[in-house]
């Protein structure tokens, strides 16, 4: 049994943030019902694809779910999703709360139908501030929480976004924790509740946890920023034939590094000999290390530093990461057979438990693959389902791709 076996989740999310969270809940054993529009989640269209509507972003963010498509703007579609909600434990949505209210799916109405429901919203901004109704996307929140400014400060002066949907993933992870905590509270009290997980506030805390610095104090001691993270030389080190990732952090590691490289002269330098000295002169420290690492090959450094117990890792690209010996040994990227897409590379659940192992229960579904099955479970008759297909409230069952 999975950790969340018996928990039913209505997933009314799309794109990345919400689907990432609900995929994790599904991997942990919950029955996740993904409610899509008649056109499906837009990430189905992001290629490359073998078959329309089954792109890699969708495949990698929507496993462990069942799919049903419903037109929620039609009364019959809305009533259908309410019947699903009536027996659910969790509802997750990632549109603005105002949009849920327009669909007549706001918390007050839904809680009257199912007072034990955890009603979890992942959206842009807390609802008690002036940005409450604003739309939000990963790029916008990165910018508003100083990440491009920090990239500019540590690079060539040009602001850039992190090349990853960092906000969506972090807020999705935060949502999983908030939902699981709410389920514990519900089990203790019998009461569900509304849970808001705003992107802006979540990321403000994420970034400023590192970079509040002297702004922590009132009056401020400086303009903020964690000096080590902001050093322009904090980057993979160039070797004589490539790059390598190394961090020499605590005093023991530095002592080992001095011995391994024969640099007694650096051991005697007060700027390098103590943690406080290194922290106060971090740019000089990184620059000196950069000069040292150019003197040997990547493999020579890997062997030397591993023997010296100095933290070292390769600098992978996307393709070489798939061949990392640790990830290969742990089977992190298993090749599995998808019912419609054939052989695809999957990713394991990263956490592990001694008593309740978590495994994906199914691979990402075709649009409406489980629609009729889900409606039958909710009590709809065959005639009612046929009428919903005829009236454009849902679609006929998806045919398997060949």
VOGU-3710 file (C-alpha; in Angstrom, 3 decimals, decimal comma):
1> xxxxxxxxxx> 0,000/0,000/0,000  1,170/3,510/-0,781  1,475/6,129/1,914  -1,663/7,938/0,678  -3,636/4,813/-0,224  -7,345/5,590/0,060  -6,928/9,342/-0,476  -8,858/10,672/-3,472  -7,543/13,837/-5,138  -9,441/15,912/-7,695
11> xxxxxxxxxx> -6,728/17,563/-9,774  -8,046/20,684/-11,517  -4,570/21,958/-12,372  -2,643/22,400/-15,608  0,801/23,335/-16,908  3,513/22,563/-14,287  3,040/23,809/-10,734  -0,165/22,008/-9,834  0,462/18,875/-11,929  3,906/18,462/-10,348
21> xxxxxxxxxx> 2,309/18,520/-6,890  -0,510/16,147/-7,776  1,862/13,743/-9,530  3,769/13,470/-6,282  0,552/12,778/-4,374  -0,252/10,087/-6,941  3,213/8,575/-6,656  2,621/8,404/-2,900  -0,474/6,291/-3,474  -3,384/8,732/-3,798
31> xxxxxxxxxx> -6,053/8,185/-6,469  -5,553/11,338/-8,537  -8,298/12,243/-11,010  -7,041/14,836/-13,477  -9,927/16,984/-14,722  -8,953/18,498/-18,084  -10,664/20,788/-20,547  -11,934/19,235/-23,759  -8,661/20,340/-25,396  -6,529/18,944/-22,580
41> xxxxxxxxxx> -3,655/20,317/-20,556  -1,631/22,692/-22,737  1,612/20,892/-21,849  0,365/17,971/-23,929  1,337/20,105/-26,933  4,958/20,802/-25,928  7,145/18,610/-28,157  8,821/16,614/-29,396  6,092/13,974/-29,477  5,441/10,559/-30,979
51> xxxxxxxxxx> 1,691/11,120/-30,900  -0,303/14,372/-30,614  -1,138/15,358/-27,067  1,539/13,249/-25,390  4,555/15,545/-25,165  7,457/14,964/-22,765  6,586/17,753/-20,311  3,125/16,247/-19,899  4,481/12,697/-19,620  6,916/13,734/-16,902
61> xxxxxxxxxx> 4,405/15,686/-14,805  1,218/13,621/-15,008  1,949/10,005/-14,213  0,046/8,248/-11,411  -3,200/9,931/-12,529  -6,428/9,138/-14,334  -7,764/11,603/-16,926  -11,280/12,859/-17,548  -12,191/15,851/-19,708  -15,212/18,002/-18,833
71> xxxxxxxxxx> -16,560/21,343/-20,027  -17,036/23,022/-16,656  -18,765/26,002/-18,237  -21,735/23,780/-18,993  -24,022/23,091/-15,991  -23,863/19,343/-16,556  -20,044/19,452/-16,550  -19,972/21,500/-13,378  -22,459/19,169/-11,709  -20,297/16,206/-12,719
81> xxxxxxxxxx> -17,198/17,618/-11,084  -19,216/18,434/-7,958  -20,234/14,783/-7,753  -16,562/13,844/-7,942  -15,720/16,395/-5,250  -18,427/15,083/-2,936  -16,455/11,892/-2,278  -12,954/13,384/-2,506  -10,389/14,106/0,181  -8,466/16,832/-1,665
91> xxxxxxxxxx> -9,192/19,320/-4,439  -6,182/21,046/-6,010  -6,560/23,965/-8,439  -4,121/26,491/-9,896  -6,274/29,186/-11,440  -6,981/32,380/-9,533  -9,615/31,981/-6,785  -11,754/34,499/-8,673  -11,927/32,061/-11,599  -13,049/29,237/-9,325
101> xxxxxxxxxx> -15,770/31,533/-7,982  -16,945/32,299/-11,535  -17,227/28,551/-12,149  -19,308/28,352/-8,959  -16,654/26,120/-7,454  -15,488/28,466/-4,676  -14,585/27,125/-1,263  -17,776/28,055/0,581  -19,994/26,239/-1,924  -17,730/23,190/-2,162
111> xxxxxxxxxx> -17,293/22,943/1,628  -21,074/22,750/2,025  -21,039/19,673/-0,195  -17,980/18,089/1,430  -16,898/19,649/4,752  -13,999/17,162/5,075  -12,418/18,383/1,839  -8,922/19,899/1,715  -9,390/22,706/-0,834  -5,858/23,599/-1,964
121> xxxxxxxxxx> -5,083/26,487/-4,291  -1,686/27,077/-5,871  -1,767/30,496/-7,512  0,090/33,775/-7,742  -0,480/35,878/-4,665  -1,900/35,860/-1,156  -5,500/36,992/-1,174  -5,120/39,729/1,437  -2,851/41,980/-0,645  -3,229/44,304/-3,650
131> xxxxxxxxxx> -1,907/41,658/-6,081  -4,651/39,179/-5,136  -6,317/39,071/-8,571  -3,165/39,378/-10,702  -2,104/36,559/-13,018  1,249/34,946/-12,290  3,752/32,817/-14,161  7,114/31,332/-13,254  9,076/34,019/-15,104  7,137/36,842/-13,459
141> xxxxxxxxxx> 7,660/35,482/-9,961  11,356/34,838/-10,605  11,688/38,489/-11,547  9,652/39,765/-8,618  11,753/37,767/-6,143  15,105/39,105/-7,382  16,443/36,016/-9,152  17,239/37,790/-12,472  18,840/40,643/-10,527  21,018/38,140/-8,687
151> xxxxxxxxxx> 21,898/36,421/-11,976  22,954/39,788/-13,372  25,007/40,585/-10,282  26,930/37,331/-10,530  27,244/37,268/-14,321  27,614/39,757/-17,146  25,230/42,344/-15,752  22,270/41,209/-17,866  19,259/39,931/-15,900  18,258/36,388/-16,841
161> xxxxxxxxxx> 15,725/33,867/-15,626  16,942/30,559/-14,214  16,620/28,052/-17,120  14,178/25,878/-15,219  10,571/26,244/-14,024  12,053/26,768/-10,585  9,072/28,592/-9,099  6,527/26,056/-10,318  8,520/23,166/-8,875  9,243/24,791/-5,514
171> xxxxxxxxxx> 5,648/25,944/-5,033  4,449/22,486/-6,085  6,666/20,881/-3,451  5,391/23,368/-0,878  1,837/22,462/-1,821  2,474/18,751/-1,217  3,684/19,510/2,303  0,741/21,812/3,007  -1,780/19,260/1,712  -0,300/16,372/3,695
181> xxxxxxxxxx> -0,240/18,504/6,864  -3,878/19,433/6,260  -4,811/15,770/5,905  -3,217/15,046/9,287  -5,240/17,891/10,825  -8,402/16,621/9,124  -7,838/13,150/10,526  -7,465/14,595/14,018  -10,465/16,924/13,892  -12,722/15,633/11,116
191> xxxxxxxxxx> -12,690/19,071/9,494  -11,344/20,031/6,096  -10,168/23,517/5,242  -9,057/25,896/2,533  -5,298/26,034/1,951  -3,708/28,796/-0,167  -0,146/28,291/-1,439  0,840/31,576/-3,154  3,772/31,656/-5,532  5,049/35,140/-4,660
201> xxxxxxxxxx> 5,190/34,700/-0,902  6,603/31,165/-1,181  9,449/32,311/-3,422  10,079/35,495/-1,431  10,864/33,299/1,556  12,861/30,837/-0,557  15,178/33,510/-1,977  15,413/35,774/1,049  16,184/32,864/3,356  19,650/32,963/1,774
211> xxxxxxxxxx> 19,919/36,620/0,898  18,226/38,606/3,663  21,674/39,165/5,175  21,970/42,486/6,964  18,397/43,358/5,998  17,432/40,902/8,739  18,139/43,611/11,267  16,365/46,877/11,884  18,000/49,195/11,070  19,734/47,157/8,308
221> xxxxxxxxxx> 23,419/46,304/8,629  23,916/46,102/4,845  21,950/45,815/1,598  21,438/42,077/1,897  22,953/39,176/-0,014  24,944/36,062/0,884  28,493/36,869/-0,198  29,520/33,304/-1,103  26,514/32,828/-3,382  27,078/36,191/-5,009
231> xxxxxxxxxx> 30,756/35,724/-5,825  31,283/35,881/-9,589  33,807/33,079/-9,269  31,303/30,683/-7,678  30,951/28,431/-10,675  32,256/25,104/-12,005  36,041/25,208/-12,169  37,852/25,018/-15,499  40,388/22,216/-15,613  43,070/21,645/-18,240
241> xxxxxxxxxx> 40,593/19,648/-20,334  37,054/20,505/-19,149  35,161/21,500/-16,000  34,596/20,064/-12,547  32,335/20,943/-9,604  34,153/21,206/-6,273  33,366/22,808/-2,945  36,008/23,058/-0,254  33,877/24,234/2,649  34,782/23,315/6,216
251> xxxxxxxxxx> 38,159/23,412/7,944  38,730/19,644/7,631  38,116/19,756/3,884  40,529/22,660/3,491  43,182/20,824/5,482  42,735/17,799/3,216  42,886/20,025/0,149  46,135/21,681/1,277  47,720/18,282/1,876  46,522/16,773/-1,399
261> xxxxxxxxxx> 47,809/19,704/-3,450  50,981/20,320/-1,439  50,020/23,945/-0,867  51,464/24,591/2,589  51,842/28,222/1,575  48,055/28,592/1,405  47,567/26,882/4,772  49,576/29,690/6,363  47,589/32,481/4,689  45,143/33,930/7,266
271> xxxxxxxxxx> 42,670/34,646/4,470  42,430/30,898/3,795  43,285/29,287/7,116  39,957/29,866/8,914  36,276/29,778/8,029  35,902/33,434/9,037  38,881/34,443/6,915  37,561/32,627/3,875  34,061/34,084/4,316  35,463/37,624/4,483
281> xxxxxxxxxx> 37,606/37,102/1,370  35,417/34,773/-0,652  36,153/36,339/-4,049  39,900/35,915/-3,504  39,359/32,330/-2,330  37,376/31,356/-5,430  39,837/33,089/-7,745  42,774/31,232/-6,182  40,980/27,899/-6,486  40,199/28,653/-10,119
291> xxxxxxxxxx> 43,909/29,092/-10,845  44,761/25,837/-9,079  42,152/23,724/-10,886  43,434/24,731/-14,319  46,677/22,837/-13,631  45,309/19,262/-13,957  42,772/17,302/-15,981  39,232/16,708/-14,819  39,893/13,010/-14,171  43,103/13,748/-12,256
301> xxxxxxxxxx> 41,208/16,145/-10,002  38,318/13,718/-9,547  40,642/10,964/-8,353  42,779/13,253/-6,171  39,841/14,973/-4,455  37,882/11,765/-3,941  40,905/10,219/-2,231  41,276/13,376/-0,092  37,552/13,342/0,871  36,979/16,758/-0,662
311> xxxxxxxxxx> 33,437/17,090/-2,141  33,581/16,761/-5,930  31,047/16,007/-8,665  31,095/16,049/-12,463  29,576/18,931/-14,406  26,957/17,095/-16,445  24,942/18,223/-19,408  21,431/16,861/-19,977  22,621/13,817/-21,910  25,586/12,858/-19,746
321> xxxxxxxxxx> 23,430/13,038/-16,597  21,522/10,013/-17,878  24,804/8,044/-17,798  25,935/9,140/-14,332  27,192/5,957/-12,638  25,254/6,623/-9,433  21,962/7,264/-11,233  22,565/4,209/-13,408  23,293/2,042/-10,357  20,170/3,239/-8,529
331> xxxxxxxxxx> 18,027/2,810/-11,638  16,829/6,393/-11,438  15,952/6,676/-15,144  14,232/3,356/-15,957  13,064/2,787/-19,506  9,440/1,654/-19,332  6,758/0,801/-21,862  3,944/3,334/-22,107  0,649/1,908/-23,435  0,503/4,422/-26,296
341> xxxxxxxxxx> 3,974/5,973/-26,474  6,092/2,841/-26,376  9,499/2,954/-24,706  9,997/6,102/-22,633  12,513/7,078/-19,988  10,824/7,504/-16,612  12,121/8,890/-13,310  11,940/7,134/-9,964  10,342/8,612/-6,865  13,392/10,175/-5,228
351> xxxxxxxxxx> 12,403/9,640/-1,582  12,297/6,152/-0,075  10,561/4,610/2,922  11,405/1,439/4,815  7,788/0,299/5,241  5,749/1,962/2,483  7,704/2,176/-0,784  6,275/4,663/-3,260  6,079/3,748/-6,925  4,238/5,365/-9,840
361> xxxxxxxxxx> 0,976/3,464/-10,193  0,465/4,278/-13,889  2,102/6,303/-16,636  0,667/9,599/-17,911  -2,834/9,141/-19,366  -4,208/9,970/-22,782  -6,806/12,734/-22,718  -10,020/11,387/-21,201  -8,558/7,890/-21,073  -10,458/7,146/-17,857
371> xxxxxxxxxx> -13,442/9,446/-18,377  -16,199/6,836/-18,609  -14,656/4,807/-15,770  -14,553/7,844/-13,478  -18,117/8,869/-14,303  -19,375/5,335/-13,637  -17,664/5,381/-10,249  -19,484/8,649/-9,505  -22,805/6,988/-10,238  -23,492/8,060/-13,818
381> xxxxxxxxxx> -25,377/5,583/-15,976  -24,311/4,551/-19,457  -27,153/6,630/-20,918  -26,109/9,700/-18,936  -22,504/9,324/-20,077  -23,620/8,930/-23,696  -25,709/12,106/-23,392  -22,729/14,014/-21,998  -20,638/12,927/-24,989  -23,434/13,864/-27,394
391> xxxxxxxxxx> -23,859/17,314/-25,819  -20,131/18,096/-25,819  -19,752/18,024/-22,031  -17,087/15,329/-22,365  -15,569/13,222/-25,105  -15,808/9,613/-26,103  -13,198/7,307/-24,641  -9,740/7,909/-26,109  -8,560/5,324/-28,587  -5,101/3,874/-28,030
401> xx> -2,445/5,270/-30,353  -0,698/2,806/-32,625
//
